[in-house]
Amino acid sequence: FFSETSVTDYAAATACRTDRYTAFFNAMLDRGVMLAPSAFEAWFVSTAHEQADIDETLAAAEPAFAAAAAVA
């Protein structure tokens, strides 16, 4: 979640910055990493993911986090 506070319940989850998740999601997609389109869906790593997949995701995440932080 993109939030200034810990998300521990439904109210905190719905108060998060979904606009920042949208920017993060689109930046990751632009870099070839497909995530769940909703900020409220879980992510899973599976045995089908190899180290190269994880490395690619981490490399894409840094500029994607920057894109999310740039949302006013």
N, CA, C and O atoms as a Tinker XYZ file with bonds, in Angstrom:
   288  protein
     1  N      0.832000   -1.183000    0.000000    73     2
     2  CA     0.000000    0.000000    0.000000    64     1     3
     3  C      0.874000    1.244000    0.000000    63     2     4     5
     4  O      1.944000    1.256000    0.608000    81     3
     5  N      0.424000    2.281000   -0.675000    73     3     6
     6  CA     1.090000    3.571000   -0.626000    64     5     7
     7  C      0.351000    4.404000    0.406000    63     6     8     9
     8  O     -0.718000    4.950000    0.134000    81     7
     9  N      0.940000    4.494000    1.601000    73     7    10
    10  CA     0.288000    5.154000    2.720000    64     9    11
    11  C      1.348000    5.700000    3.671000    63    10    12    13
    12  O      2.440000    5.141000    3.779000    81    11
    13  N      1.030000    6.767000    4.343000    73    11    14
    14  CA     1.933000    7.336000    5.345000    64    13    15
    15  C      1.854000    6.580000    6.666000    63    14    16    17
    16  O      2.723000    6.734000    7.524000    81    15
    17  N      0.819000    5.767000    6.831000    73    15    18
    18  CA     0.629000    5.020000    8.080000    64    17    19
    19  C      0.561000    3.525000    7.778000    63    18    20    21
    20  O      0.376000    3.121000    6.631000    81    19
    21  N      0.709000    2.730000    8.798000    73    19    22
    22  CA     0.599000    1.281000    8.644000    64    21    23
    23  C     -0.828000    0.917000    8.251000    63    22    24    25
    24  O     -1.790000    1.516000    8.730000    81    23
    25  N     -0.945000   -0.062000    7.382000    73    23    26
    26  CA    -2.266000   -0.537000    6.976000    64    25    27
    27  C     -2.546000   -1.816000    7.764000    63    26    28    29
    28  O     -1.934000   -2.860000    7.538000    81    27
    29  N     -3.489000   -1.697000    8.692000    73    27    30
    30  CA    -3.805000   -2.820000    9.571000    64    29    31
    31  C     -5.268000   -3.225000    9.528000    63    30    32    33
    32  O     -5.664000   -4.216000   10.142000    81    31
    33  N     -6.076000   -2.452000    8.797000    73    31    34
    34  CA    -7.494000   -2.780000    8.724000    64    33    35
    35  C     -8.080000   -2.206000    7.429000    63    34    36    37
    36  O     -7.396000   -1.538000    6.653000    81    35
    37  N     -9.349000   -2.487000    7.228000    73    35    38
    38  CA   -10.026000   -2.059000    6.004000    64    37    39
    39  C    -10.013000   -0.542000    5.838000    63    38    40    41
    40  O     -9.771000   -0.037000    4.742000    81    39
    41  N    -10.271000    0.173000    6.912000    73    39    42
    42  CA   -10.318000    1.637000    6.823000    64    41    43
    43  C     -8.972000    2.204000    6.380000    63    42    44    45
    44  O     -8.923000    3.114000    5.553000    81    43
    45  N     -7.903000    1.681000    6.916000    73    43    46
    46  CA    -6.568000    2.153000    6.534000    64    45    47
    47  C     -6.252000    1.773000    5.090000    63    46    48    49
    48  O     -5.609000    2.540000    4.373000    81    47
    49  N     -6.698000    0.602000    4.663000    73    47    50
    50  CA    -6.461000    0.169000    3.280000    64    49    51
    51  C     -7.184000    1.075000    2.296000    63    50    52    53
    52  O     -6.619000    1.454000    1.270000    81    51
    53  N     -8.414000    1.420000    2.596000    73    51    54
    54  CA    -9.181000    2.255000    1.671000    64    53    55
    55  C     -8.732000    3.717000    1.701000    63    54    56    57
    56  O     -9.103000    4.496000    0.823000    81    55
    57  N     -7.936000    4.094000    2.706000    73    55    58
    58  CA    -7.419000    5.452000    2.792000    64    57    59
    59  C     -6.063000    5.599000    2.090000    63    58    60    61
    60  O     -5.515000    6.699000    2.028000    81    59
    61  N     -5.527000    4.503000    1.568000    73    59    62
    62  CA    -4.209000    4.557000    0.937000    64    61    63
    63  C     -4.264000    5.327000   -0.382000    63    62    64    65
    64  O     -5.341000    5.625000   -0.898000    81    63
    65  N     -3.084000    5.645000   -0.917000    73    63    66
    66  CA    -2.967000    6.442000   -2.135000    64    65    67
    67  C     -3.055000    5.534000   -3.364000    63    66    68    69
    68  O     -2.030000    5.097000   -3.887000    81    67
    69  N     -4.252000    5.255000   -3.816000    73    67    70
    70  CA    -4.418000    4.420000   -5.006000    64    69    71
    71  C     -3.897000    5.115000   -6.259000    63    70    72    73
    72  O     -3.523000    4.446000   -7.221000    81    71
    73  N     -3.866000    6.449000   -6.262000    73    71    74
    74  CA    -3.298000    7.167000   -7.406000    64    73    75
    75  C     -1.805000    6.873000   -7.542000    63    74    76    77
    76  O     -1.283000    6.808000   -8.655000    81    75
    77  N     -1.128000    6.698000   -6.425000    73    75    78
    78  CA     0.287000    6.339000   -6.475000    64    77    79
    79  C      0.466000    4.894000   -6.930000    63    78    80    81
    80  O      1.412000    4.582000   -7.653000    81    79
    81  N     -0.435000    4.019000   -6.511000    73    79    82
    82  CA    -0.350000    2.638000   -7.004000    64    81    83
    83  C     -0.551000    2.616000   -8.519000    63    82    84    85
    84  O      0.133000    1.870000   -9.220000    81    83
    85  N     -1.466000    3.412000   -9.023000    73    83    86
    86  CA    -1.698000    3.472000  -10.469000    64    85    87
    87  C     -0.424000    3.872000  -11.204000    63    86    88    89
    88  O     -0.077000    3.271000  -12.220000    81    87
    89  N      0.275000    4.889000  -10.691000    73    87    90
    90  CA     1.536000    5.319000  -11.310000    64    89    91
    91  C      2.577000    4.210000  -11.231000    63    90    92    93
    92  O      3.295000    3.962000  -12.201000    81    91
    93  N      2.664000    3.541000  -10.081000    73    91    94
    94  CA     3.608000    2.434000   -9.896000    64    93    95
    95  C      3.279000    1.291000  -10.854000    63    94    96    97
    96  O      4.161000    0.764000  -11.531000    81    95
    97  N      2.010000    0.917000  -10.904000    73    95    98
    98  CA     1.560000   -0.159000  -11.783000    64    97    99
    99  C      1.926000    0.130000  -13.233000    63    98   100   101
   100  O      2.483000   -0.729000  -13.916000    81    99
   101  N      1.616000    1.332000  -13.707000    73    99   102
   102  CA     1.894000    1.683000  -15.105000    64   101   103
   103  C      3.389000    1.726000  -15.394000    63   102   104   105
   104  O      3.821000    1.312000  -16.469000    81   103
   105  N      4.185000    2.224000  -14.445000    73   103   106
   106  CA     5.634000    2.252000  -14.639000    64   105   107
   107  C      6.204000    0.836000  -14.692000    63   106   108   109
   108  O      7.105000    0.563000  -15.485000    81   107
   109  N      5.695000   -0.054000  -13.866000    73   107   110
   110  CA     6.152000   -1.448000  -13.904000    64   109   111
   111  C      5.741000   -2.094000  -15.226000    63   110   112   113
   112  O      6.532000   -2.809000  -15.842000    81   111
   113  N      4.522000   -1.848000  -15.656000    73   111   114
   114  CA     4.038000   -2.406000  -16.921000    64   113   115
   115  C      4.883000   -1.905000  -18.086000    63   114   116   117
   116  O      5.200000   -2.670000  -18.997000    81   115
   117  N      5.247000   -0.634000  -18.063000    73   115   118
   118  CA     6.108000   -0.071000  -19.104000    64   117   119
   119  C      7.460000   -0.768000  -19.166000    63   118   120   121
   120  O      8.122000   -0.766000  -20.205000    81   119
   121  N      7.868000   -1.368000  -18.041000    73   119   122
   122  CA     9.150000   -2.068000  -17.963000    64   121   123
   123  C      8.998000   -3.575000  -18.090000    63   122   124   125
   124  O      9.935000   -4.327000  -17.821000    81   123
   125  N      7.809000   -4.014000  -18.504000    73   123   126
   126  CA     7.585000   -5.423000  -18.782000    64   125   127
   127  C      7.199000   -6.282000  -17.595000    63   126   128   129
   128  O      7.192000   -7.509000  -17.696000    81   127
   129  N      6.877000   -5.655000  -16.465000    73   127   130
   130  CA     6.475000   -6.406000  -15.277000    64   129   131
   131  C      4.976000   -6.223000  -15.093000    63   130   132   133
   132  O      4.498000   -5.110000  -14.878000    81   131
   133  N      4.244000   -7.318000  -15.179000    73   131   134
   134  CA     2.790000   -7.256000  -15.058000    64   133   135
   135  C      2.370000   -7.573000  -13.629000    63   134   136   137
   136  O      2.664000   -8.644000  -13.097000    81   135
   137  N      1.683000   -6.624000  -13.026000    73   135   138
   138  CA     1.184000   -6.762000  -11.659000    64   137   139
   139  C     -0.336000   -6.798000  -11.677000    63   138   140   141
   140  O     -0.969000   -6.526000  -12.698000    81   139
   141  N     -0.902000   -7.134000  -10.543000    73   139   142
   142  CA    -2.349000   -7.044000  -10.409000    64   141   143
   143  C     -2.755000   -5.582000  -10.580000    63   142   144   145
   144  O     -2.118000   -4.706000   -9.995000    81   143
   145  N     -3.792000   -5.293000  -11.360000    73   143   146
   146  CA    -4.139000   -3.906000  -11.648000    64   145   147
   147  C     -4.765000   -3.145000  -10.480000    63   146   148   149
   148  O     -4.838000   -1.917000  -10.519000    81   147
   149  N     -5.208000   -3.840000   -9.462000    73   147   150
   150  CA    -5.828000   -3.176000   -8.324000    64   149   151
   151  C     -4.839000   -3.073000   -7.166000    63   150   152   153
   152  O     -4.065000   -3.996000   -6.914000    81   151
   153  N     -4.874000   -1.965000   -6.481000    73   151   154
   154  CA    -4.020000   -1.778000   -5.305000    64   153   155
   155  C     -4.410000   -2.710000   -4.164000    63   154   156   157
   156  O     -3.671000   -2.831000   -3.187000    81   155
   157  N     -5.546000   -3.360000   -4.272000    73   155   158
   158  CA    -6.058000   -4.191000   -3.188000    64   157   159
   159  C     -5.890000   -5.686000   -3.436000    63   158   160   161
   160  O     -6.449000   -6.502000   -2.703000    81   159
   161  N     -5.124000   -6.051000   -4.466000    73   159   162
   162  CA    -4.888000   -7.464000   -4.760000    64   161   163
   163  C     -3.522000   -7.883000   -4.228000    63   162   164   165
   164  O     -2.598000   -7.071000   -4.164000    81   163
   165  N     -3.400000   -9.135000   -3.852000    73   163   166
   166  CA    -2.142000   -9.664000   -3.323000    64   165   167
   167  C     -1.189000  -10.032000   -4.449000    63   166   168   169
   168  O     -1.611000  -10.321000   -5.569000    81   167
   169  N      0.087000  -10.018000   -4.139000    73   167   170
   170  CA     1.123000  -10.477000   -5.067000    64   169   171
   171  C      1.653000  -11.804000   -4.541000    63   170   172   173
   172  O      1.716000  -12.023000   -3.332000    81   171
   173  N      2.030000  -12.680000   -5.455000    73   171   174
   174  CA     2.577000  -13.975000   -5.072000    64   173   175
   175  C      3.802000  -14.287000   -5.903000    63   174   176   177
   176  O      3.837000  -13.993000   -7.098000    81   175
   177  N      4.793000  -14.873000   -5.292000    73   175   178
   178  CA     5.939000  -15.432000   -5.996000    64   177   179
   179  C      5.697000  -16.926000   -6.040000    63   178   180   181
   180  O      5.238000  -17.512000   -5.059000    81   179
   181  N      5.998000  -17.545000   -7.161000    73   179   182
   182  CA     5.787000  -18.979000   -7.268000    64   181   183
   183  C      7.072000  -19.670000   -7.695000    63   182   184   185
   184  O      8.070000  -19.017000   -7.997000    81   183
   185  N      7.038000  -20.970000   -7.717000    73   183   186
   186  CA     8.210000  -21.730000   -8.150000    64   185   187
   187  C      8.476000  -21.551000   -9.636000    63   186   188   189
   188  O      9.535000  -21.946000  -10.123000    81   187
   189  N      7.538000  -20.964000  -10.362000    73   187   190
   190  CA     7.753000  -20.676000  -11.775000    64   189   191
   191  C      8.656000  -19.455000  -11.960000    63   190   192   193
   192  O      9.227000  -19.260000  -13.033000    81   191
   193  N      8.783000  -18.633000  -10.914000    73   191   194
   194  CA     9.648000  -17.457000  -10.984000    64   193   195
   195  C     11.087000  -17.873000  -10.710000    63   194   196   197
   196  O     11.381000  -18.522000   -9.706000    81   195
   197  N     11.967000  -17.494000  -11.608000    73   195   198
   198  CA    13.381000  -17.779000  -11.439000    64   197   199
   199  C     14.074000  -16.533000  -10.902000    63   198   200   201
   200  O     13.472000  -15.461000  -10.849000    81   199
   201  N     15.321000  -16.668000  -10.510000    73   199   202
   202  CA    16.060000  -15.530000   -9.966000    64   201   203
   203  C     16.091000  -14.366000  -10.955000    63   202   204   205
   204  O     16.008000  -13.207000  -10.549000    81   203
   205  N     16.208000  -14.663000  -12.234000    73   203   206
   206  CA    16.230000  -13.598000  -13.249000    64   205   207
   207  C     14.920000  -12.809000  -13.254000    63   206   208   209
   208  O     14.933000  -11.597000  -13.469000    81   207
   209  N     13.791000  -13.483000  -13.020000    73   207   210
   210  CA    12.497000  -12.795000  -12.949000    64   209   211
   211  C     12.466000  -11.841000  -11.756000    63   210   212   213
   212  O     11.995000  -10.709000  -11.862000    81   211
   213  N     12.968000  -12.309000  -10.637000    73   211   214
   214  CA    12.995000  -11.484000   -9.425000    64   213   215
   215  C     13.927000  -10.294000   -9.627000    63   214   216   217
   216  O     13.592000   -9.170000   -9.252000    81   215
   217  N     15.092000  -10.539000  -10.218000    73   215   218
   218  CA    16.039000   -9.451000  -10.478000    64   217   219
   219  C     15.441000   -8.406000  -11.414000    63   218   220   221
   220  O     15.613000   -7.207000  -11.193000    81   219
   221  N     14.740000   -8.851000  -12.458000    73   219   222
   222  CA    14.097000   -7.936000  -13.399000    64   221   223
   223  C     13.032000   -7.097000  -12.702000    63   222   224   225
   224  O     12.906000   -5.900000  -12.963000    81   223
   225  N     12.277000   -7.722000  -11.826000    73   223   226
   226  CA    11.238000   -7.017000  -11.083000    64   225   227
   227  C     11.844000   -5.973000  -10.160000    63   226   228   229
   228  O     11.347000   -4.849000  -10.085000    81   227
   229  N     12.908000   -6.330000   -9.459000    73   227   230
   230  CA    13.557000   -5.382000   -8.560000    64   229   231
   231  C     14.169000   -4.214000   -9.322000    63   230   232   233
   232  O     14.110000   -3.074000   -8.861000    81   231
   233  N     14.752000   -4.485000  -10.479000    73   231   234
   234  CA    15.332000   -3.411000  -11.292000    64   233   235
   235  C     14.249000   -2.455000  -11.791000    63   234   236   237
   236  O     14.479000   -1.248000  -11.868000    81   235
   237  N     13.091000   -2.972000  -12.125000    73   235   238
   238  CA    11.988000   -2.138000  -12.597000    64   237   239
   239  C     11.349000   -1.363000  -11.452000    63   238   240   241
   240  O     10.789000   -0.288000  -11.666000    81   239
   241  N     11.429000   -1.897000  -10.244000    73   239   242
   242  CA    10.738000   -1.286000   -9.110000    64   241   243
   243  C     11.307000    0.070000   -8.718000    63   242   244   245
   244  O     10.550000    0.965000   -8.344000    81   243
   245  N     12.620000    0.242000   -8.795000    73   243   246
   246  CA    13.206000    1.511000   -8.354000    64   245   247
   247  C     12.650000    2.704000   -9.126000    63   246   248   249
   248  O     12.174000    3.651000   -8.500000    81   247
   249  N     12.691000    2.700000  -10.459000    73   247   250
   250  CA    12.090000    3.846000  -11.169000    64   249   251
   251  C     10.571000    3.893000  -11.022000    63   250   252   253
   252  O      9.983000    4.971000  -11.104000    81   251
   253  N      9.931000    2.756000  -10.810000    73   251   254
   254  CA     8.483000    2.745000  -10.630000    64   253   255
   255  C      8.111000    3.379000   -9.286000    63   254   256   257
   256  O      7.112000    4.092000   -9.194000    81   255
   257  N      8.902000    3.125000   -8.253000    73   255   258
   258  CA     8.660000    3.796000   -6.970000    64   257   259
   259  C      8.870000    5.295000   -7.100000    63   258   260   261
   260  O      8.146000    6.079000   -6.487000    81   259
   261  N      9.851000    5.698000   -7.890000    73   259   262
   262  CA    10.075000    7.125000   -8.132000    64   261   263
   263  C      8.877000    7.756000   -8.824000    63   262   264   265
   264  O      8.484000    8.877000   -8.503000    81   263
   265  N      8.299000    7.030000   -9.776000    73   263   266
   266  CA     7.095000    7.520000  -10.468000    64   265   267
   267  C      5.935000    7.670000   -9.501000    63   266   268   269
   268  O      5.179000    8.638000   -9.579000    81   267
   269  N      5.793000    6.724000   -8.594000    73   267   270
   270  CA     4.722000    6.801000   -7.601000    64   269   271
   271  C      4.933000    7.969000   -6.661000    63   270   272   273
   272  O      3.980000    8.664000   -6.310000    81   271
   273  N      6.169000    8.190000   -6.251000    73   271   274
   274  CA     6.469000    9.292000   -5.325000    64   273   275
   275  C      6.258000   10.650000   -5.968000    63   274   276   277
   276  O      6.013000   11.634000   -5.271000    81   275
   277  N      6.348000   10.714000   -7.279000    73   275   278
   278  CA     6.179000   11.978000   -7.994000    64   277   279
   279  C      4.726000   12.427000   -8.092000    63   278   280   281
   280  O      4.457000   13.573000   -8.454000    81   279
   281  N      3.788000   11.539000   -7.772000    73   279   282
   282  CA     2.365000   11.892000   -7.824000    64   281   283
   283  C      2.078000   12.834000   -6.652000    63   282   284   285
   284  O      2.333000   12.495000   -5.496000    81   283
   285  N      1.559000   13.987000   -6.955000    73   283   286
   286  CA     1.325000   15.011000   -5.919000    64   285   287
   287  C      0.221000   14.614000   -4.971000    63   286   288
   288  O     -0.098000   15.362000   -4.047000    81   287
